[in-house]
Amino acid sequence: MKNIIEFLLSAKQNTYANDSGQTKSSRPNSYDLEYSEDDYHCLDTYLGTHSFSGLEVL
């Protein structure tokens, strides 16, 4: 099993870095990226495209 830092790096490489992982929006006009591996699950939600704010949950 990977540690949390390795998992976060893998999650970013498999969502943002390769433009995948987008899932159904969790709130109006949000962009959600989801990634799972072993016992870990990451949901990253952000609003906006240039100056944006968001939340990443493990």
C-alpha positions as CSV (number, residue, x, y, z in Angstrom):
1,M,0.0,0.0,0.0
2,K,1.3,3.5,-0.9
3,N,1.7,6.2,1.7
4,I,-0.4,9.3,1.5
5,I,2.2,11.5,-0.2
6,E,2.8,8.8,-2.9
7,F,-1.0,8.5,-3.3
8,L,-1.5,12.3,-3.7
9,L,1.3,12.4,-6.4
10,S,-0.4,9.5,-8.2
11,A,-3.8,11.2,-7.9
12,K,-2.5,14.4,-9.4
13,Q,-0.7,12.6,-12.2
14,N,-3.9,10.7,-13.0
15,T,-6.3,13.6,-12.9
16,Y,-4.8,17.1,-13.6
17,A,-1.7,16.0,-15.4
18,N,-3.4,13.8,-18.0
19,D,-6.7,15.6,-18.1
20,S,-8.8,12.7,-16.7
21,G,-10.8,11.8,-13.7
22,Q,-13.6,14.4,-14.1
23,T,-16.8,13.2,-12.5
24,K,-20.3,14.6,-12.1
25,S,-20.4,18.1,-10.5
26,S,-21.0,18.0,-6.8
27,R,-22.5,21.6,-6.8
28,P,-23.5,24.1,-9.4
29,N,-20.7,25.1,-11.8
30,S,-18.0,23.1,-10.0
31,Y,-15.4,20.8,-11.6
32,D,-14.8,17.6,-9.7
33,L,-11.9,15.2,-10.2
34,E,-12.0,11.8,-8.5
35,Y,-9.3,9.2,-8.1
36,S,-9.1,5.9,-6.1
37,E,-6.3,3.5,-5.4
38,D,-6.2,0.7,-2.9
39,D,-7.8,2.0,0.3
40,Y,-7.4,5.7,-0.7
41,H,-9.9,7.9,-2.4
42,C,-9.5,11.6,-3.4
43,L,-12.1,14.1,-4.5
44,D,-10.9,17.4,-5.7
45,T,-13.6,20.1,-6.3
46,Y,-12.9,23.5,-7.7
47,L,-14.9,26.5,-8.9
48,G,-13.7,28.8,-11.7
49,T,-11.0,28.4,-14.3
50,H,-8.4,31.1,-13.8
51,S,-8.6,32.4,-10.3
52,F,-10.3,29.5,-8.6
53,S,-10.9,28.1,-5.2
54,G,-11.5,24.6,-4.2
55,L,-11.3,21.7,-1.8
56,E,-9.4,18.5,-1.9
57,V,-10.6,15.6,0.3
58,L,-8.9,12.3,1.0
